[in-house]
Each structure stands twice: as structure tokens, then as C-alpha cells.
Amino acid sequence: MNKNTQSPNQRLLNFQSLVNVTPFLFSLLLATSISAQQWQQVAKIPAGQTTALFAIGDTLYAAGLNKIYYTYDGGDTWDSTGTMSPTLDFISAIRYSQGRLYVATEFEGVFSSSNGGQTWQADNTGLVGLGAKNISSLAIRGDSLYAGTYGAGVFVKKISTNSNWTAYKTGMAWGNVESLTNIDGKLYAGAGGNATVFTHTYPGHTWAETPFAAFNGEINAFLGVAKQDDVLLAAGNLGLYRSDDDGANWTHYNPGTGFLGSASFVNDGNRVIALLAKPSGLSFLKFTDDGGQNWQNFEPAAPNSLGYDIALFNGKLYSARNNGLWRIALTTSVETPVGELPELGQNFPNPFSGSTTIPVTLSRQTRLELSVFNAAGAYIRTIWQGEKPAGVHQIEMELGDLPPGIYVARLTTETGVASRLMTSF
């Protein structure tokens, strides 16, 4: 996958100069241009184990052995947090919400920081049971943070109060949770290995178990899921799957990788990219541009190392691997096209007293966070957080406790940040 870095005028001049070139030479030049784009290692991060990624707005987080690296300027400069624990050697997930950074680890539970990672605290109160501190995944839905564990099922806590963890596994018969994902307010948990997925829709209290493949006695756990338009795309130990009826029925696709141990997905316009990793240490990058009916190898191939996670950030695909953080520019522009940026309309009524509604326009399905700050820039609260599909959404804000004054509504998504001034009377 390549990116043409020439300006429009340069491309026009080049095209005009090639009009009379033979088709063979033109094809040769085009092939040379395509193959020129290669993976590059992020030199400002140690070339060691990098295990998890999380992109939100103008920030990308990358997990090292026992600290987090981050960039605020599109990947040009990087800084790092303080060390969480000197004995920590594997970070499995990163999430950020309401001014607090959460990090999941294997064997040492969850760490959190309210000052950008300068200092950390163990955040494990309530994580009880065998395997409860062995965290596989994190997911956010509204004001709740969920943790999947290897052995003790799912736990939940309130983000706004940073409450203690409580068990959240009614109806879930299995303790091992390989993956946990929030899509449109529905949680998908890869619990157990008998070819089923557990789902939970708020405000219910019980998980529902449905098959995603026929169980033939061979372990087949649900490793992750993404959504493109109305199609769900998932991975299990035995391959890739798609559903066009909200998970009621699934179709299997054999990617030719053999038994898989983990998977992660990113959406890139009409293309979905999947990182598929085997327990033996091999990993593969695949992509689909037809809703999962067919998958192809991502070219050029990623460096010959084990991949743990992928993320799309500032027009580049990032790959967290056991020999560092790598990136490659995609065929889309590095700068997000104007039409893909989130739009935050003016709230109404404005000025307001008590409650007001603000329109949010999204060009594609994305994870978002809508928060309110005062005129001095101090964080007040998060109004809504989660994933929403493309389109216009009216989000109601209950702000009756705020004194009269000027406030800022801030919308943060995977593709950008937008803000609006509001007045309370």
C-alpha cells in the first residue's frame, strides 16, 4: 500500500509528460512508484517489545514494556509516561476517557493515571478471583469501563468516579475472555472456546451466548470483531467470519493462516485491515474491500516479527510488534480529508438553561467522546462516549448544575477534534 506524496500540480505535470510514453513504460513507472512505499520503524521509541495501541483524536498511545509512549503531533515527536511497575513486562490494552488513562496488563491488573502518566496507581480494587488481574482487553461504553480477564470473566467500573471494579458476568459460563469490544453500544465478549460469542446490550443485565461457527470439538474462541457499514467482521481461532444480520448467522472464510491466537482490526474507509497472529509467533496482515467476502494480503508485508496490535492514525497504519513500533502511509491522504473530519454544530437552544442539544455529524462510524470544559479550559464532565455510525446525531446535554457562563463542548474522535462555545444563563 502506498501514498502519493506529490502535490496536485506536480501530478498533473507528470501525467502530461507521460501521455506519449508507451503503455509498457508507463506500467513500469507506476509499479516502481507503488513499491517505493515501505514500512518504517518509529526510531524515537525503543526497538523492543511494543504490545498495544490506542488512537483518539490527535493522540496515539503505544505500550512499551512498563510505560506508555505517546504523540500529540501526528507522530513527529514522542514522549513517554513514568514507569508503572518495574516488574511489568506485558501491557495488553490502553484506554483514555474523562482525563484518565487506563492500562491493562497481564498478571498485574489495571493501572490508571489522572495526570497523563506522570504517576500511576494500581487500580485493582474489586478484581477478585483466579485470573482477575490477568487482563486481556478493555472496552468503554458510556461512563463504564469494562475489563475482560483470563480466568475471572468480565468486570466493570464507573469512569467518572473511578469506582471499584465489580463482576459483570451474569449468564457468562466461561472465565477466559479473549476479547471485549463495544460496537454501537453492544458488547461482544470472546469467552470460552466452543465457537460462541457473548453479547450484552444495555440496559439488560445478562449476557447472551450465540454461535459464530459450528463447534466440532476443536477450540475456537472469538478473538475480535469490527463493523463496516452493516457487516460484522470477526476472527476466531479457526479463521475469519462475517455476518450481515447483526450476528445471527456467520460465514467462515479461511485466510490460510492456520490456528490463530489473537486478532485486531482497523477501518480505513471502505477497507478493513486485520492483524492475525499465531501462538507460534507468526503474524499476518490481511485486508478486505468487499465486506469480508474476500481477504487479500496487505502489501508490502510487515517486518518479519510478531505483531500484537494495529491502529490507524493520521493517515498511517501503525503496527505494534515485538521489535518496536512500525508505520506505513496508506493510499489515502495523510491529512484527513475535510469531509471525513467530525463536525460539531451549534447547540440549541443557545444560550441555554438546564439542558441543551448539540448536533454531531460523522462521515463514518467512529469512536467518540463528547466532553464539556469551562472557559478556563478545566474539564467538567463527559456527556457521551462510545461508538456511533455515520450520520447526524443529536446529543442532549443535561447541564442544569452549571452556573451562568461560557463553556466549551469538545468532540474527540479517531479522525480529529472539534469544539464549540456555549453560553449558560
ABEGO torsion letter per residue (X at the ends): XBBBABBAAAAAAAAAAAAABBAAAAAAAAAAAAAABBBBBBAABBBBBBABBBBBEABBBBBBAABBBBBAAGGABBBBBBBABAABABBABBBBBGGBBBBBBBGAEBBBBAAGGABBBBBABGBBEBGAABBABBBBBEABBBBBBBGAEBBBBBAAAGBBBBBBABGBABABBABBBBBGGBBBBBBEAAGBBBBBBOABABBBBBBABBBAGBBBBBAEBBBBEABBBBBBAAEBBBBAAGGABBBBBBAGAEBBABBBBBBBEABBBBBBBBAAGBBBBBBBAAGGABBBBBOBBBBBBBBABBBBBGGBBBBBBAAEBBBBBBABBABBBAAABBBBBBBOBOBBBGBBBBBBBBABBBBBBBBBBBAAGBBABBABBEBBBBEBBBBBBBAAABBBEBBBBBBBBAAEBBBBBBBBX
